[in-house]
């Protein structure tokens, strides 16, 4: 099945204290989704459930992302999570804390 991308949304999220990569990623996904209002479904003959949603998350430690928590941020469609290296880790001056900055791209596609 060939997919055609219709939408790309971007977001950024931060866990200011605690170094929680998933929390920063959840906030990045929320940031991206809160800038969207999709009103084309009826005109295009599509439904929200027809969407194939890929959530690309860039963080310093991609293996630390909880896929299920990220999927839970997306209310519709078939969701996949693709963590990748990126984002930014900022250590406290004394090394006692870690700020994690995550970037998210929400890619929405439909079957042809």
LINSULZI-V385028 format. One record per residue. N is the residue number from 1. RES is the residue in one small letter. OMEGA is omega as a letter, one per 20 degrees, with the letter a starting at -180 (* if undefined). NEAR is the number of other C-alpha atoms within 10 Angstrom. D_FIRST is the distance of its C-alpha to the first C-alpha in Angstrom with 2 decimals. Layout:
n;res;omega;near;d_first
N;RES;OMEGA;NEAR;D_FIRST
N;RES;OMEGA;NEAR;D_FIRST
//
This chain:
n;res;omega;near;d_first
1;x;r;6;0.00
2;x;r;8;3.79
3;x;r;12;6.46
4;x;a;12;9.92
5;x;r;15;12.94
6;x;a;10;15.62
7;x;r;13;18.22
8;x;r;14;19.99
9;x;a;17;23.03
10;x;r;18;25.53
11;x;r;21;28.18
12;x;r;21;30.98
13;x;a;23;32.72
14;x;r;23;35.82
15;x;a;20;37.52
16;x;r;15;41.02
17;x;r;13;42.73
18;x;r;12;41.54
19;x;a;18;38.84
20;x;a;18;36.06
21;x;a;27;32.74
22;x;r;26;30.74
23;x;r;22;33.13
24;x;r;26;32.75
25;x;r;35;28.94
26;x;a;28;29.10
27;x;r;22;31.36
28;x;r;25;29.11
29;x;r;28;26.15
30;x;r;19;28.64
31;x;a;18;29.95
32;x;a;20;26.60
33;x;a;19;25.75
34;x;r;10;29.29
35;x;a;11;28.91
36;x;r;11;26.11
37;x;a;7;26.41
38;x;a;8;23.28
39;x;a;8;24.52
40;x;a;11;21.88
41;x;a;11;20.00
42;x;a;9;22.14
43;x;a;7;22.23
44;x;a;8;18.46
45;x;a;8;17.88
46;x;r;13;16.08
47;x;r;13;17.50
48;x;a;15;18.12
49;x;r;11;16.26
50;x;a;16;12.93
51;x;r;20;13.25
52;x;a;20;11.55
53;x;r;22;14.80
54;x;r;20;15.51
55;x;r;25;19.27
56;x;a;19;20.66
57;x;r;29;24.28
58;x;r;24;26.87
59;x;a;25;30.04
60;x;a;17;32.72
61;x;a;18;31.83
62;x;a;19;28.05
63;x;a;13;28.74
64;x;a;12;30.84
65;x;r;23;28.03
66;x;a;16;27.60
67;x;a;17;23.87
68;x;r;12;24.72
69;x;r;14;27.22
70;x;r;22;24.82
71;x;a;19;22.10
72;x;r;11;24.98
73;x;a;16;25.55
74;x;a;19;22.33
75;x;a;11;22.96
76;x;r;15;19.62
77;x;r;17;15.89
78;x;a;16;14.07
79;x;r;22;16.03
80;x;a;17;15.96
81;x;a;18;19.10
82;x;r;15;19.49
83;x;r;21;23.24
84;x;r;17;24.63
85;x;r;13;28.20
86;x;a;15;29.89
87;x;a;22;31.78
88;x;r;16;35.51
89;x;r;18;38.01
90;x;a;13;41.54
91;x;r;14;44.26
92;x;a;11;47.41
93;x;a;8;50.48
94;x;r;6;51.91
95;x;a;8;48.64
96;x;a;9;48.81
97;x;a;14;45.66
98;x;r;17;42.23
99;x;a;18;40.42
100;x;r;26;36.63
101;x;a;26;34.65
102;x;r;28;30.86
103;x;r;25;28.41
104;x;r;29;25.13
105;x;r;20;22.19
106;x;a;22;19.99
107;x;a;19;16.65
108;x;r;21;14.92
109;x;r;20;11.48
110;x;r;20;9.78
111;x;r;12;6.55
112;x;*;8;7.57
//
